[in-house]
Amino acid sequence: MDKVQLDTLQLAQALGDALLARGLTITTAESCTGGGIACAITDIAGSSAWFERGFVTYSNAAKTEMLGVDVKVIEREGAVSEAVVIAMAKGACAQNGDNLGVAVSGVAGPGGGSSEKPVGTVWLACYLADKNKLHTRLLQLAGDRHAVRQQTIVASLQDGLALLSSDDSLACLV
């Protein structure tokens, strides 16, 4: 097991422990990671106590149909935007009844980037429904497709854990 896999496993375990301690559950809404966050979570034995399902919404239609993201928001802001990941995180919580929603949408590459949103651009949102707390972050990541996706998974786990830990410097009231 390499260092990235070990770090990811440790973060997923810490997130699971924090969720269990608070009696909370998590759902994921993933685009560019294609289920990688859910995979990291389910690598933890016993994760079914705090994770029931995730959504892989790679297309815009899936974001709209599965998570209720307004098509007009996607058209106006683009799929890789703060507004879309907020809607994804909130929609996943609403669909699933989970407390913590983690959503990502980005350009993993090698193609698909633009001058406005180059390869490595990823938006991340974590939404704590019962506290109505939201954290978003724009990532500008380096590396190939695999590296961008792995860094996004790690950042998602870190941000979910930080939001649960009620780090007021990170979370803001919606």
C-alpha positions as semicolon CSV with decimal commas, in nm:
position;residue;x (nm);y (nm);z (nm)
1;M;0,000;0,000;0,000
2;D;0,145;0,337;-0,102
3;K;0,138;0,654;0,109
4;V;-0,161;0,807;-0,074
5;Q;-0,368;0,491;-0,021
6;L;-0,268;0,482;0,345
7;D;-0,351;0,851;0,395
8;T;-0,687;0,802;0,222
9;L;-0,765;0,498;0,436
10;Q;-0,672;0,683;0,755
11;L;-0,883;0,985;0,658
12;A;-1,182;0,768;0,571
13;Q;-1,148;0,587;0,905
14;A;-1,125;0,918;1,095
15;L;-1,430;1,049;0,911
16;G;-1,622;0,731;0,992
17;D;-1,522;0,750;1,358
18;A;-1,639;1,114;1,374
19;L;-1,971;1,027;1,209
20;L;-2,028;0,731;1,442
21;A;-1,945;0,937;1,751
22;R;-2,211;1,189;1,648
23;G;-2,467;0,935;1,526
24;L;-2,453;1,081;1,174
25;T;-2,441;0,943;0,821
26;I;-2,279;1,057;0,497
27;T;-2,371;1,050;0,131
28;T;-2,154;1,136;-0,167
29;A;-2,240;1,311;-0,493
30;E;-1,953;1,259;-0,733
31;S;-1,874;1,363;-1,085
32;C;-1,501;1,375;-1,166
33;T;-1,409;1,114;-0,903
34;G;-1,655;0,861;-1,046
35;G;-1,734;0,700;-0,711
36;G;-1,381;0,722;-0,570
37;I;-1,494;0,891;-0,248
38;A;-1,754;0,619;-0,191
39;C;-1,488;0,359;-0,266
40;A;-1,253;0,509;-0,006
41;I;-1,535;0,507;0,248
42;T;-1,634;0,147;0,178
43;D;-1,273;0,036;0,212
44;I;-1,341;0,078;0,585
45;A;-1,485;-0,232;0,752
46;G;-1,814;-0,144;0,918
47;S;-1,874;0,166;0,704
48;S;-2,232;0,051;0,647
49;A;-2,307;0,195;0,992
50;W;-2,247;0,547;0,857
51;F;-2,265;0,517;0,476
52;E;-2,562;0,377;0,288
53;R;-2,521;0,512;-0,064
54;G;-2,357;0,757;-0,294
55;F;-2,443;0,911;-0,628
56;V;-2,220;0,911;-0,935
57;T;-2,362;1,190;-1,148
58;Y;-2,111;1,220;-1,425
59;S;-2,346;1,382;-1,676
60;N;-2,544;1,702;-1,636
61;A;-2,864;1,504;-1,689
62;A;-2,774;1,277;-1,397
63;K;-2,706;1,577;-1,174
64;T;-3,053;1,709;-1,257
65;E;-3,244;1,380;-1,247
66;M;-3,081;1,221;-0,942
67;L;-2,995;1,523;-0,727
68;G;-3,238;1,790;-0,839
69;V;-2,972;2,031;-0,964
70;D;-3,152;2,301;-1,161
71;V;-3,063;2,275;-1,530
72;K;-3,060;2,657;-1,549
73;V;-2,784;2,668;-1,284
74;I;-2,576;2,421;-1,486
75;E;-2,633;2,623;-1,805
76;R;-2,548;2,954;-1,635
77;E;-2,254;2,846;-1,415
78;G;-2,129;2,528;-1,581
79;A;-2,111;2,182;-1,425
80;V;-1,778;2,267;-1,265
81;S;-1,896;2,545;-1,038
82;E;-1,962;2,629;-0,677
83;A;-2,337;2,660;-0,735
84;V;-2,357;2,312;-0,885
85;V;-2,161;2,134;-0,611
86;I;-2,369;2,309;-0,345
87;A;-2,685;2,186;-0,516
88;M;-2,534;1,838;-0,551
89;A;-2,443;1,814;-0,182
90;K;-2,781;1,943;-0,066
91;G;-2,964;1,726;-0,318
92;A;-2,780;1,413;-0,208
93;C;-2,872;1,480;0,156
94;A;-3,233;1,545;0,062
95;Q;-3,258;1,228;-0,149
96;N;-3,097;1,010;0,113
97;G;-3,188;1,173;0,443
98;D;-2,821;1,180;0,538
99;N;-2,662;1,441;0,759
100;L;-2,339;1,507;0,569
101;G;-2,324;1,549;0,193
102;V;-1,994;1,565;0,007
103;A;-2,000;1,668;-0,359
104;V;-1,735;1,719;-0,625
105;S;-1,731;1,827;-0,988
106;G;-1,419;1,901;-1,185
107;V;-1,198;1,864;-1,488
108;A;-0,971;1,563;-1,430
109;G;-0,817;1,567;-1,778
110;P;-0,625;1,511;-1,983
111;G;-0,876;1,691;-2,207
112;G;-1,188;1,890;-2,137
113;G;-1,024;2,193;-1,983
114;S;-1,052;2,554;-2,095
115;S;-0,870;2,877;-2,019
116;E;-1,143;2,956;-1,763
117;K;-1,150;2,605;-1,613
118;P;-0,822;2,428;-1,691
119;V;-0,751;2,063;-1,621
120;G;-0,718;2,023;-1,245
121;T;-1,003;2,263;-1,163
122;V;-1,232;2,100;-0,907
123;W;-1,514;2,241;-0,696
124;L;-1,586;2,066;-0,366
125;A;-1,880;2,116;-0,129
126;C;-1,953;1,967;0,211
127;Y;-2,296;2,026;0,359
128;L;-2,393;1,942;0,717
129;A;-2,772;1,936;0,688
130;D;-2,869;1,922;1,054
131;K;-2,653;2,228;1,134
132;N;-2,719;2,400;0,799
133;K;-2,344;2,447;0,758
134;L;-2,175;2,459;0,424
135;H;-1,814;2,460;0,314
136;T;-1,701;2,500;-0,045
137;R;-1,356;2,509;-0,193
138;L;-1,206;2,560;-0,536
139;L;-0,911;2,330;-0,598
140;Q;-0,649;2,386;-0,867
141;L;-0,470;2,052;-0,878
142;A;-0,164;1,938;-1,067
143;G;-0,087;1,603;-1,220
144;D;-0,247;1,353;-1,452
145;R;-0,607;1,231;-1,437
146;H;-0,535;0,977;-1,164
147;A;-0,350;1,233;-0,951
148;V;-0,629;1,492;-0,983
149;R;-0,891;1,237;-0,884
150;Q;-0,687;1,106;-0,588
151;Q;-0,617;1,456;-0,458
152;T;-0,988;1,535;-0,485
153;I;-1,080;1,225;-0,284
154;V;-0,833;1,319;-0,009
155;A;-0,954;1,681;-0,001
156;S;-1,315;1,564;0,022
157;L;-1,245;1,340;0,319
158;Q;-1,041;1,615;0,488
159;D;-1,309;1,878;0,437
160;G;-1,590;1,650;0,554
161;L;-1,395;1,571;0,870
162;A;-1,314;1,940;0,929
163;L;-1,678;2,039;0,888
164;L;-1,784;1,771;1,136
165;S;-1,525;1,896;1,379
166;S;-1,707;2,232;1,374
167;D;-1,400;2,426;1,271
168;D;-1,570;2,766;1,250
169;S;-1,281;2,901;1,042
170;L;-1,375;2,650;0,774
171;A;-1,753;2,633;0,788
172;C;-1,991;2,914;0,720
173;L;-2,361;2,948;0,780
174;V;-2,568;2,901;0,466
